[in-house]
Structure formats: C-alpha cells, structure tokens
Amino acid sequence: MARGIAVVVGASGGIGRALAEALAGDSAYNVVVALSRRRPAGWNRLWISVDTLDETSLVNAAAALRSEGDLTRIIVATGRLHGPGTLPEKSMRALSSDAMMAMFAVNAVGPALVAKHLLPLTPRDRPSLFAALSARVGSIGDNHLGGWYGYRASKAALNMLIHTLAIEHRRSRPLGCCVALHPGTVDTALSAPFQAGVPAGKLFSPAQSAAALLRIMDGLGAEANGGFFAWDGTTIPW
C-alpha cells in the first residue's frame, strides 16, 4: 500500500536531486514532488518552482500540493556554506553582517517557512516525517575546533527551529516526526572547496548519502520527534 506523497525541497541541488531520484524509484510512494527554483536536470515528474525565502511561492506550492493529498514525507535539502566573495570564517576578524544574514536566511529561515506552509498538509491520523538537512558542525556540544561562525550558527538555529516545530507539530499530529539530519560530507558544489582534508572513505557521493539518509528516515517513528541524527543513525548532541 502506498504511503502517500514525498516532497523534496531543494531538489535541484546535489543531495536533493539524489533524494528525489531515490524516492521516485521507491514503489512505496505514489507521488514524488520536486520543489526548487529550477527544474532538476532530467526530472520528468511533478515539479513546482519554489524559492524558500519567497512566501508567495510557498503559498502557491502548498495549494498545488494540497490537491495531491496528504504529505507523508517532506525533506528540506537546501543549504548555503559559501558564495561569491564569501567563504566560511576562520576567525572573528572575518565576520560580516551581510554574509551572516545570507547564511541564516538560507539555512534557518527558509526551512522554517517551508515547515510553516507544508507541515499543515501532513496527515493527522497516520505517520509522517519532516526532515531538514542540518550539519554536525551546527552542534554546540560537538564544536571543538571553532571557526565557520555563520554556518555553524545558522545550522544551530535550524536545529532549534526543528526541535521547536516538533513540539508544536505533535500537539495536532501525534504520529508525526520532525528531525534534523546530518548527511555526512558529500561531493557536491557546497563542499567542493573543503574536501582536501576529508579522510579516505568519508567523502560520499550524493547517491550514497541519499541512500543512508533514507534508511535512517525509514526507521524513525514518532518517538524520534525533535531529534538530530547523523547519516549512520547515531544521535548528535545539540
């Protein structure tokens, strides 16, 4: 029996596209929808143009998705680590208001707005999962090296948002689950400038990371609501 509808937000990115493709090959879902600013290359299923920082586009996307039925899996795979003229800060001297605001907008505000508009479309009487891709460096308890101020802080903010959303979501959907997930270091444009020091065997392809993340998601129930998990299933400290 089909479990319903899976939605991947940020489906044109490396991990997002791999997640969407893997879900599209899973017969457990009768509909898989890609949401992104541009159509993922080769994607021939339902696609909705969305900018996570434009609430009008999210309102329109929610209206289109509502006609499809209950959303049983929502994955937010958006993220920003660097951009034109912007790299992770090695020290406080490199802090920039504009760079930090851009990081918080994409990494924290965008996923929160996605949740605002899509979580109400999940079923009230059966399990569902909302997952946002976070990062281990967003863990305050696991921060032993410092640096990367904006990225660390924006992912820590995302973790708090997910945990808070999970508390509210449970009140109306006791079988629902909201989690933050660490995908590992993945060979994508986001990590490309920082792969030199990655230990052998620890740089994953998007398909490898997507497969690991989906295995974790498939095993999560309502008891995991509000949690923060790595690609290998281990719990990450806040």
PEFEN-V553134 format. One record per helix or strand. SS is the DSSP state (H for helix, E for strand). FROM is the first residue (numbers start at 1). TO is the last residue. If there is no record, write none. Layout:
BEGIN
ss=<SS:SS>
from=<FROM:FROM>
to=<TO:TO>
END
This chain:
BEGIN
ss=<E:H:E:E:H:E:E:E:H:H:E:H:H:E:E:H:E:H:H:E:E>
from=<4:14:29:47:55:71:83:86:92:97:128:136:149:176:185:192:203:206:222:228:235>
to=<9:24:36:49:66:76:83:86:94:121:134:138:172:182:186:194:204:218:224:230:235>
END
